[in-house]
Amino acid sequence: MAYTFRGNPMSEALRRDGNRAVAFDRVADPTGFHRHLAKFNQGRVAVGTPDMDWEEQIATDWRARLDEGGFLEALRQEVAQGAAAAPAADFVAWFERLRDVGAGQNDPLFDWLAAHASMAQMRWFLCQEAAGEAGFDDLVAYTQVKLPARAKLELARNYWDEMGRGKQRGMHGPMLSALIADLGGAPDIDSTLWEPLALANTMLGLALNRRYVYQSIGALGVVELTAPGRVAKVAAGLQRLGFSARQRAYFDLHAAIDLRHSREWNAEVIQPLVAADPRCARHIAEGALMRLACGARCFARYRAELWNVAPTTG
């Protein structure tokens, strides 16, 4: 995949200056790039078996991971100024203010979905969201590896909720899949906009690369912080369109449970980590701002498609 590096097209996936990756200004072909990376990620996390071509696969994966690294570093640069302003001494208060002032908050898309979206429009929106869904349960599982005990235990409790507390009918991921099936949707990478794919690629990239563990904590935490208001409006739109409580369960559940998850994530994960090492505050802030920036681009693109207006973000 070609990037634009300091205004000049490059065919190399990444250049290095010493041991530090040099970030790119932007991806030259975002649709092609993020579909390519999404398909790599799809195979990367799939259950597999030994293959005689494993050496060739590792070489292919290496090139994709360099592409991923360039993209994530460019996104880090995009939010660097905002993250640097996060105060370690009162970090949780700064973090919680993102609910009101973060990119994409109070986007008019969600009031419109609640009050005006047609069945076809709601189906399209949810298929885009589902195709860009990275799987919160798996992201939490990847992120918790080798964390300190207090943070690890909170991620375990969060994961247990995502897994329906041991009941298959209560698992959150299958609830969303069942709703999409009821809508007659069929999420597919090749029919998905690049913005939701970029969001999923960001979340997986942060969770799967241990150098970004703090960014992943910030990104997951800001989802818990900001999701309840949005999902409540999606649930309202589904109710208006005649969907049953069972069909709306994924959105109704997250409108309530994420309020508790956010409080506990901030108290049991973020606060103790920053107290133990104030230097990690900037990295947690980066992850939160990266996730919000990706979400804001999605919302603007959805409005552009659904309302037939030009995107205002990204």
C-alpha positions, 0 to 999 in steps of 0.5 A: 500500500502506498502512503503519502510521506511528507507530500511524496508518494512512497511504495515502501510500507515504512521508512525508519530513522534509527529505531523509530518508525517515521509516521506518514502524513496520510494513506493515499487510498483509504478505501483500498488500504483499510479493506486490505488491512481489514482482511489481514486482520480477519485472517490474523485473529481467525482460528487456524491450523499449521500450514506448509506455507508458514514462512511465506505467510509470516513475510506477508504478515510482516508487510501488513504489520508495517502498513498498520504501524505507519497508519497507527503512528500517523493517527497518533501524530494527529492527536498528539497535541491534545494528548500532551495536554492531558494532566497526569495529576487529575487525569480521570477528570480530564478523561471523563470530560471527553464524554462532553467535549471529545470528537464526535460527541453529541453528533446529530446523526443519533437524534436523526436515527432515533426520530427519522431513519427509515427501515432501509436507512437503519439497516444500512447504518447497522450493517456498516457498524457491524462490519466495522465491529472489532469485538469488544470481548476479544479486544479486552482479552488481548489487552489484559495480558500481563497487566497489573492485578487490579487492572487485570481483574477489572478487565476480567469482570468486563469480559465476563459481562461481554460473555453474558456471565457464562450464558450463551443467550446473554453474550453481547456479540451474538445479540448484535449479529442476531439483530443484523440477521433480523434486519436482513443485513449481510455485513461485508468488508468489500461493501463497507465504507473505509471509515468504520473499517479504519475504526476496527483496524485501529482498535485491533491494532492497538489491542494486538501490539503490546507497544500500544497497550496503554492506547488500547486501554484508553480506546476501550475506556472511552467506548464505555464512557461515550457509548451509552447516549448513542446506543440509547438513541439507536434503541429508540429508533429501533423501537419506533420501527417496531423492533421487539425488546429481544431484538433491541437487547444489545442496544438497550443493554449497553445504554445501561451497563456501560455507565457502570463499566465506565465508572469501574474502568476509570476507577480500577484501571485508569486511575491506578495505572496513572498513579503508578506511572504518570508517564502512561497518562499521555498514552492512555489519552492518545488511545482515547483521542484516536478512538474518538477521531475514528468515530467522528469520521464514521458519523460524518461519513454516515451523515454524508451517505444518509443525508446526501451532504458533504462530510464535515470531518475527515 
